[in-house]
Amino acid sequence: MARIAYVNGRYLPLARACVNIEDRGYQFGDGIYEVFYAYRGRLIDEALHFARLERSRGEIGLPAPMSEASLRAVIRALMRRNRVETGLVYLQLTRGVARREHCFPDPAPYPALSLTVRAKPEPPADLSGWHAGAVTLADERWGRCDIKSINLLPNVLAREAARRAGALEAILFDERGMVTEGASSSVWVVGADQVLRTRALDRHVLPGCTRAALLEDVAAGGTMFREEAVSLEGLRAAREIFITSATSFVKPITSLDGVPVGNGAPGLVASQLYARYLARLRGG
Ligand SMILES: Cc1ncc(COP(=O)(O)O)c(C=O)c1O
């Protein structure tokens, strides 16, 4: 069955789903995006993703293409048309089509909205086969990583460097040698002191929706936790490292720059949080 995309009001086979070459997203990266995970027909952390979409939109001064209720209806229609119940929903919103000038076009064009969905297997029952390696790299992104902008070149280059090193993710660190986040994930570290840490939200990290949801599980589970950045030395001395995102759920990092993390297997804290994540997924 051919995949169907939504592009500016129309549902089209992917091969015919095109945007104008003067779309400002295409020419300037002048746009934002959002990625949802759908599980058995339900969007996970839906309210958090819509809130972040609204925030990103506001931060770059993009008009809303439609109401949130209509957007939800488009997503459901697209999932139905593609017969996808469990998978990814990718949403992209740009400032629309205009003659190429850096400043915002006046009058403002209608924002361009496109969506695709893709089936993805359900999360595994446990973490035994769900872990990966990571490399460390200097964070070379811009100063507003809190906006989910479609400008992902540094993230692409970092992920490619990780792949070439035989790893999955690149864990990025700032000029002070403090971990920011992964190229496409939030990073969590259990230190030698047994305290779980993830960086507090600032302009150098994306406010992860999975991160926000997991913080509630952390509080409920009684894990010792501090919202603070970890240094590279702290990362290298970690008992456990794991990443979170809508598409990687909770994924242990079991080797860092080719060196095993802890005993080289998924750790206790990640396993407990993953079990809670699964319970939340299944419990609705
Ligand atoms: C840079 C970055 N940080 C963090 C995340 C995790 O965000 P979420 O949990 O909302 O998927 C992502 C997700 O793609 C990301 O690209």
The ligand as an SDF file (V2000), in Angstrom:
LIG
                    3D

 16 16  0  0  0  0  0  0  0  0999 V2000
   17.8400   17.4080   20.1090 C   0  0  0  0  0  0  0  0  0  0  0  0
   16.7730   16.5900   20.7700 C   0  0  0  0  0  0  0  0  0  0  0  0
   16.7080   16.5450   22.1140 N   0  0  0  0  0  0  0  0  0  0  0  0
   15.7800   15.8150   22.7530 C   0  0  0  0  0  0  0  0  0  0  0  0
   14.8480   15.0700   22.0420 C   0  0  0  0  0  0  0  0  0  0  0  0
   13.8160   14.2710   22.7860 C   0  0  0  0  0  0  0  0  0  0  0  0
   12.5470   14.8690   22.6690 O   0  0  0  0  0  0  0  0  0  0  0  0
   11.2190   14.0170   22.7750 P   0  0  0  0  0  0  0  0  0  0  0  0
   11.3340   13.2290   24.0360 O   0  0  0  0  0  0  0  0  0  0  0  0
   10.1390   15.0130   22.8160 O   0  0  0  0  0  0  0  0  0  0  0  0
   11.1690   13.1380   21.5580 O   0  0  0  0  0  0  0  0  0  0  0  0
   14.8660   15.0980   20.6420 C   0  0  0  0  0  0  0  0  0  0  0  0
   13.8780   14.3470   19.8840 C   0  0  0  0  0  0  0  0  0  0  0  0
   13.9100   14.2450   18.6870 O   0  0  0  0  0  0  0  0  0  0  0  0
   15.8440   15.8770   19.9940 C   0  0  0  0  0  0  0  0  0  0  0  0
   15.9000   15.9400   18.6480 O   0  0  0  0  0  0  0  0  0  0  0  0
  1  2  1  0
  2  3  1  0
  2 15  2  0
  3  4  2  0
  4  5  1  0
  5  6  1  0
  5 12  2  0
  6  7  1  0
  7  8  1  0
  8  9  2  0
  8 10  1  0
  8 11  1  0
 12 13  1  0
 12 15  1  0
 13 14  2  0
 15 16  1  0
M  END
$$$$
